[in-house]
Amino acid sequence: MKKNSVLRMPMVATMACGLLVAACVARADDKDKDTTAQASACSNSTIRGSYAFTIHGTLFLPDGSNLVVDGIDRVTFDGKGNFAQVDAVAMNGHLDAQGWRPGTGTYSVSPDCTGTETIMVPGLPDLHLQFIVAQSGNTIHQIVIDPGFATTAEGERVELPKSRD
């Protein structure tokens, strides 16, 4: 069980990898409940493009020991609920994979700019995250929600896609 927990940590980086998304939902003064106006709602296409994430946290192992997690991650969202990513994650100061580790996954963004994400890295258990999209889709805040993880990630858009497919 310790081995599986340690192996899941790299996925955290992947999206922790990636992972929290927050976008702006502006509202007018809502004193009468019928004067509420949204400037824009979020959707999967709000986070279309490539993002750079910084990952920090702790993995709590079943034997009571802890691993410090730090990493970076580049994730490219397709605007349709799928993504591809590469990460480099260190646990207790040791990189857990040589070079960039690839992964893929799915995500869903709600109109209120919250969302969920699942990261899949070959040979490792899936990693689950929740996120908030902010700054009109330019920033994503993530947290890993699997047991034993206290790991978050902050991402910023680094590249917009050239065309909408």
C-alpha positions in Angstrom: 0.0 0.0 0.0 2.9 2.3 0.7 4.3 1.7 -2.8 1.0 2.7 -4.5 0.7 5.9 -2.4 4.3 6.9 -3.4 3.5 6.1 -7.0 0.4 8.2 -7.0 2.3 11.3 -5.9 3.8 11.9 -9.4 0.3 12.2 -10.7 -0.2 15.0 -8.3 2.5 16.9 -10.0 1.1 16.1 -13.3 -1.8 18.1 -12.6 -1.6 18.9 -9.2 -0.6 18.5 -11.8 -3.5 19.9 -12.7 -4.8 20.9 -11.2 -7.5 24.0 -9.3 -9.1 26.2 -11.7 -10.9 29.6 -11.0 -12.4 31.9 -13.5 -14.2 35.2 -12.9 -17.9 35.2 -12.6 -19.0 38.8 -12.1 -22.3 39.5 -10.5 -24.2 42.7 -10.1 -25.6 43.8 -6.8 -28.1 41.1 -5.8 -30.4 42.8 -3.4 -33.6 41.9 -5.3 -32.4 38.5 -6.5 -33.7 39.4 -10.0 -31.0 41.9 -10.7 -28.2 39.3 -10.8 -26.1 39.4 -14.0 -23.2 37.3 -14.9 -20.4 38.8 -17.0 -19.5 35.4 -18.3 -19.9 31.8 -17.3 -17.1 29.2 -17.5 -17.0 26.1 -19.6 -14.4 23.5 -20.7 -13.3 26.0 -23.4 -12.4 28.6 -20.7 -9.1 26.8 -20.0 -8.2 26.0 -23.6 -4.4 26.2 -24.1 -1.1 25.4 -22.3 -0.5 26.2 -18.6 2.6 26.0 -16.4 1.9 24.6 -12.9 4.0 24.7 -9.7 3.2 21.8 -7.3 3.7 21.7 -3.5 2.5 19.4 -0.8 2.8 16.4 1.4 2.0 12.8 0.9 0.9 11.0 4.1 1.9 7.3 3.9 -0.1 4.5 5.7 2.9 3.8 8.0 2.7 7.3 9.4 5.7 8.7 7.5 5.5 11.7 5.1 6.9 12.7 1.8 7.4 16.3 0.8 6.3 16.9 -2.8 7.5 19.6 -5.1 7.2 19.7 -8.9 6.4 21.5 -12.1 3.9 20.5 -14.8 3.0 21.7 -18.3 -0.6 20.9 -19.2 -2.4 21.5 -22.5 -6.2 21.6 -22.3 -8.1 21.0 -25.6 -11.2 23.1 -24.5 -13.3 19.9 -24.9 -12.6 18.1 -21.6 -9.3 16.4 -22.4 -5.7 17.3 -21.7 -2.1 16.1 -22.2 0.7 16.9 -19.8 4.3 16.4 -18.8 5.7 16.8 -15.3 8.8 16.6 -13.2 8.0 15.8 -9.5 10.4 15.4 -6.6 9.6 13.6 -3.4 11.8 14.4 -0.4 14.2 16.1 -2.8 14.5 13.1 -5.2 13.1 13.3 -8.7 10.8 10.3 -9.1 11.2 9.8 -12.8 14.1 10.5 -15.2 13.2 13.3 -17.6 9.6 14.5 -18.2 6.8 12.0 -17.4 3.9 12.2 -19.8 0.2 11.8 -18.8 -3.3 12.4 -20.1 -6.6 13.1 -18.5 -10.1 14.5 -18.5 -11.6 17.6 -16.9 -14.9 19.3 -16.5 -15.5 23.0 -15.8 -18.8 24.1 -14.3 -20.5 27.5 -15.1 -19.4 28.8 -11.7 -15.7 28.2 -12.7 -15.1 25.3 -10.4 -14.2 21.9 -11.9 -12.8 18.4 -11.5 -10.0 16.6 -13.2 -8.6 13.1 -13.4 -4.9 12.5 -14.3 -3.8 9.2 -15.9 -0.1 8.3 -15.9 0.8 4.8 -17.3 1.6 2.4 -14.5 0.2 4.6 -11.7 -3.3 4.9 -10.1 -5.5 7.7 -11.4 -5.2 11.0 -9.5 -8.3 13.2 -8.8 -8.3 16.9 -8.4 -10.7 19.8 -7.9 -10.0 23.3 -9.2 -11.0 26.9 -9.5 -10.5 28.9 -12.7 -9.6 32.6 -12.2 -8.5 35.7 -14.1 -10.8 34.9 -17.1 -9.2 31.5 -17.5 -5.6 32.6 -17.2 -5.0 31.1 -13.7 -5.9 27.7 -12.3 -5.8 26.7 -8.6 -5.9 22.9 -7.9 -6.0 20.5 -5.0 -5.6 16.7 -5.0 -8.6 15.1 -3.3 -7.4 11.6 -3.0 -6.8 10.3 0.6 -3.3 10.9 1.9 -2.6 13.9 -0.2 -2.2 17.5 1.0 -1.0 18.8 -2.3 -2.0 21.9 -4.3 -0.9 23.4 -7.6 -1.0 26.9 -9.1 -1.0 27.3 -12.8 -0.9 30.2 -15.3 -1.6 30.2 -19.0 1.5 30.3 -21.0 0.1 29.8 -24.5 -3.2 30.3 -26.2 -4.1 28.0 -29.1 -3.7 29.6 -32.5 -7.1 28.6 -33.7 -10.4 27.2 -32.4 -11.1 23.7 -33.7 
